[in-house]
Amino acid sequence: MNRNNFYFFVSWLILLLVVQLTFAKPNTSGKVNIEDFENYLNEIHVDDEAAEDKTRNAVNSPLQRWPSNLLHYTISTDYSKEEVDNVHAALLVFNESTCLRFREYDVRQNGNLKYINYKKSSDLCGTRVGFNPLTPTGPHDVILNPYCLSERGVIQHETLHALGLYHEQSRPDRNKYVKIEYSNIPQKYWSQFIAYPEIYTTTYNVLYDYESLMHYSEFAFSKDRTKPSMRARSGNTVIDRKMGQIVGPSEGDLKKINIMYKCNPLK
C-alpha cells in the first residue's frame, strides 16, 4: 500500500466512526423546521472533516448498511409512555412502506447482536450515520431529548440517519436544484451545505426531493431569518419555495431505503 492509499484508508476509517451529536432548540421565528432539532452543540467550522461527513446524502459503502433487513431496537426506560408510543409509531412507517422490519430487542431471545438504542438526553439529539462494521454488536445509540421526542418526524429523521441517509441538500447534484446563499449563513454552519462527489456518496438515482424529511428548510441557519439561506433552481432561474418538513419520510426517502436495502417492489 503506497502512502497516498494509506492516508485515504485512514481518513475513511476516521469518517466512518463519526457520531452526529446535535443540540436541539427552537428558533425564534415561530416556524419549526428539521434543522431546529439539529443545531450543533459544538463550534464546527468548514474545514472540520468530522462535520463534513455528516452532510452527505446516502452512504456509498455497503459496509455502512445494516447487514439484515430485520432491525432490533430498544427504548430507554426513562422515556414517558407518550414518548415510547411516539417511537413505536414513528417506526411503523418503515415496517409498512419498506422491506425493513423493526422488532424490539431481547438479549435472551436475540443474543448478542447490533441493535438501535433509543436513548434519552436532556439536550442532545443525534446519531452516527449508518452501520459501524467495526462494532458489529451492541447498541447503536439514537439520542433524543424531550423536544425531539415530541415529533415523530424528527424520530424518523434520526432513524433515517442511522439507516444510512445524510441530508438532501448535500447531494452531489444539488447545485442543479438549489443555490446556497453563503453570505446569509454563519461560516461555522457552511459544512452543512457542502456538496460531495459521487465517489463518497450516492443518490441512488432518486430525483432531488425538496420535500424530503432529510432536507433542511429554505431558512436553515440564516443570519437574517427573513431571507432564505437556500433558494430553489428552476433551470437557470432562482426561485423562492418551501423546502423540508417534519411530518414524515417522503416518497423519495422511502425509495432510497428500499433501493439501499434491496427491497423487492412493494405491492
C-alpha positions as a printed Julia matrix, in Angstrom:
267×3 Matrix{Float64}:
   0.0     0.0     0.0
   1.53    3.32   -1.04
   1.44    6.4     1.17
  -1.5     8.06   -0.63
  -3.63    4.93   -0.37
  -2.7     4.54    3.28
  -3.79    8.12    4.09
  -7.03    7.61    2.13
  -7.77    4.42    4.09
  -7.06    6.06    7.46
  -9.22    9.07    6.54
 -12.06    6.74    5.51
 -11.9     4.94    8.86
 -12.0     8.24   10.73
 -15.03    9.39    8.76
 -16.7     6.04    9.3
 -16.59    6.49   13.05
 -18.13    9.95   13.13
 -21.03   10.41   15.53
 -23.56   13.18   14.96
 -24.47   14.8    18.26
 -26.66   17.84   17.95
 -28.18   20.42   20.23
 -31.9    20.87   19.78
 -33.69   24.14   20.43
 -36.48   26.02   18.65
 -35.8    29.08   16.51
 -37.4    32.41   17.24
 -39.37   32.75   14.0
 -42.37   30.73   15.19
 -41.88   28.16   12.41
 -40.45   24.75   13.27
 -38.08   23.09   10.78
 -35.94   19.97   10.94
 -32.73   21.96   11.48
 -34.24   23.45   14.64
 -33.82   19.99   16.13
 -30.22   19.73   14.91
 -28.37   22.88   15.95
 -24.79   21.98   16.8
 -23.65   21.86   20.41
 -20.02   22.47   19.46
 -18.48   25.11   17.22
 -17.96   23.46   13.83
 -16.01   25.1    11.03
 -15.96   24.48    7.3
 -12.63   22.63    7.43
 -13.83   20.22   10.12
 -13.73   16.79    8.42
 -15.99   15.33   11.08
 -18.63   17.97   10.34
 -18.32   17.36    6.6
 -19.06   13.66    6.99
 -22.48   14.45    8.41
 -23.65   16.23    5.29
 -23.6    13.6     2.55
 -26.8    12.2     1.06
 -26.58    8.39    1.38
 -23.78    6.04    2.34
 -21.95    4.59   -0.65
 -20.11    1.8     1.14
 -22.1    -1.45    1.61
 -20.22   -1.87    4.89
 -22.23    1.04    6.33
 -25.6    -0.54    5.57
 -27.18   -2.73    8.21
 -26.44   -6.37    7.31
 -30.01   -7.57    7.81
 -33.42   -6.14    6.91
 -34.57   -7.2    10.39
 -33.51   -4.44   12.78
 -33.84   -4.76   16.53
 -34.3    -1.78   18.83
 -34.65   -0.85   22.49
 -36.21    2.2    24.12
 -34.77    3.85   27.22
 -36.64    3.04   30.42
 -36.7     6.74   31.34
 -38.95    7.63   28.38
 -42.51    8.59   29.3
 -45.37    6.42   27.99
 -46.16    9.09   25.38
 -42.51    9.16   24.24
 -42.4     5.36   24.0
 -45.61    5.4    21.96
 -44.13    8.06   19.66
 -41.07    5.91   18.93
 -43.19    2.83   18.2
 -45.49    4.86   15.95
 -42.55    6.51   14.17
 -41.06    3.13   13.27
 -44.33    1.76   11.84
 -43.82    3.68    8.59
 -40.68    1.65    7.86
 -42.45   -1.63    8.58
 -45.34   -0.61    6.33
 -43.53    1.14    3.45
 -40.18   -0.66    3.18
 -38.9    -4.22    3.48
 -37.22   -3.3     6.77
 -38.75   -4.78    9.9
 -38.17   -3.18   13.28
 -38.56   -5.53   16.24
 -37.94   -4.89   19.92
 -34.67   -6.38   21.13
 -34.49   -9.0    23.86
 -30.97  -10.22   24.63
 -32.31  -13.52   25.99
 -34.12  -14.28   22.74
 -31.96  -12.46   20.2
 -28.47  -12.95   21.61
 -25.56  -10.55   21.26
 -26.21   -8.57   18.09
 -26.24   -4.95   16.91
 -29.39   -3.04   17.78
 -30.66    0.53   17.7
 -30.93    2.01   21.17
 -33.27    4.99   21.53
 -31.58    6.8    24.38
 -32.84    9.85   26.26
 -30.87   13.06   26.79
 -31.73   16.38   28.37
 -30.31   18.42   25.47
 -28.87   16.25   22.67
 -30.43   14.8    19.54
 -28.38   12.82   17.06
 -26.84    9.57   15.93
 -23.99    8.09   13.94
 -24.85    7.82   10.24
 -25.06    4.24    9.02
 -23.96    0.88   10.43
 -20.5     0.68   12.02
 -18.84   -2.57   10.87
 -16.05   -2.11   13.42
 -18.53   -2.67   16.27
 -20.9    -5.36   14.89
 -22.61   -5.99   18.24
 -24.06   -3.83   20.99
 -26.1    -0.61   20.91
 -26.2     1.95   18.13
 -27.43    4.97   20.09
 -30.06    7.32   18.72
 -30.06   10.12   21.26
 -33.25   12.15   21.65
 -34.3    14.86   24.05
 -37.94   15.58   25.03
 -38.24   18.26   22.31
 -37.19   15.8    19.6
 -39.31   13.02   21.08
 -42.41   15.19   20.73
 -42.21   14.99   16.91
 -42.47   11.6    15.2
 -40.95   13.09   12.05
 -37.81   14.0    13.98
 -37.55   10.47   15.41
 -37.85    9.2    11.81
 -35.23   11.73   10.62
 -32.68   10.43   13.14
 -33.65    6.83   12.32
 -33.0     7.54    8.62
 -29.55    8.83    9.63
 -28.94    5.55   11.48
 -30.05    3.61    8.4
 -27.58    5.49    6.23
 -29.16    8.69    4.87
 -27.49   12.09    5.11
 -29.04   15.48    4.36
 -30.68   16.03    0.98
 -29.18   19.49    0.38
 -25.68   17.99    0.23
 -26.28   15.59   -2.66
 -23.58   15.57   -5.34
 -26.04   17.08   -7.84
 -27.64   19.63   -5.54
 -26.24   22.7    -7.36
 -28.68   21.94  -10.17
 -31.56   22.32   -7.74
 -30.6    24.83   -5.06
 -28.46   27.93   -4.72
 -26.76   28.35   -1.34
 -26.69   31.9    -0.02
 -23.45   31.66    1.96
 -23.49   35.39    2.76
 -26.57   34.72    4.93
 -25.07   31.7     6.74
 -22.56   31.83    9.63
 -19.32   30.23    8.47
 -19.42   27.63   11.25
 -22.5    26.13    9.51
 -21.12   26.12    5.96
 -20.23   22.46    6.39
 -23.96   21.68    6.34
 -24.13   22.89    2.75
 -21.16   21.09    1.2
 -21.96   19.02   -1.89
 -19.97   15.81   -2.17
 -18.79   13.88   -5.26
 -20.29   10.51   -6.08
 -17.09    8.72   -5.08
 -18.1     9.31   -1.44
 -21.89    9.15   -1.61
 -24.8     8.22   -3.86
 -28.28    9.47   -4.7
 -29.4     6.01   -5.87
 -30.69    7.88   -8.95
 -33.65    9.18   -6.95
 -34.84   12.61   -8.08
 -33.89   15.63   -5.94
 -36.53   15.95   -3.24
 -37.39   19.35   -1.77
 -39.99   17.59    0.4
 -37.52   15.12    1.9
 -37.55   14.66    5.65
 -33.76   14.92    5.29
 -33.87   18.37    3.64
 -33.25   21.47    5.72
 -35.63   24.38    5.26
 -35.02   27.33    2.97
 -34.14   29.41    6.06
 -31.71   26.9     7.64
 -29.07   28.67    9.77
 -29.93   32.05    8.22
 -28.31   35.09    9.82
 -31.31   37.13    8.73
 -34.35   34.91    9.32
 -36.4    36.98    6.87
 -34.13   35.9     3.99
 -33.5    32.36    2.7
 -30.19   30.58    3.07
 -31.2    28.32    0.15
 -33.16   29.1    -2.99
 -34.55   26.59   -5.44
 -33.4    26.5    -9.06
 -35.78   26.03  -11.96
 -33.36   25.71  -14.85
 -31.32   28.9   -14.81
 -33.94   30.75  -12.74
 -33.65   31.04   -8.96
 -36.98   30.99   -7.11
 -38.16   31.03   -3.52
 -40.04   27.92   -2.39
 -40.62   25.88    0.73
 -38.13   23.11    1.47
 -38.08   20.33    4.06
 -40.71   19.25    6.56
 -41.07   17.3     9.81
 -44.25   15.33    9.04
 -42.59   12.08    7.96
 -40.44   10.35    5.32
 -41.2    11.43    1.76
 -41.73    9.02   -1.11
 -38.14    9.76   -2.16
 -36.76    8.98    1.31
 -38.52    5.61    1.38
 -37.47    4.86   -2.19
 -33.8     5.35   -1.24
 -34.18    2.98    1.71
 -35.86    0.38   -0.48
 -33.06    0.6    -3.05
 -30.3     0.67   -0.42
 -31.62   -2.45    1.29
 -32.52   -4.24   -1.97
 -36.23   -4.4    -1.26
 -38.42   -6.08   -3.85
 -41.07   -3.8    -5.39
 -43.83   -3.34   -2.81
 -47.38   -4.19   -3.85
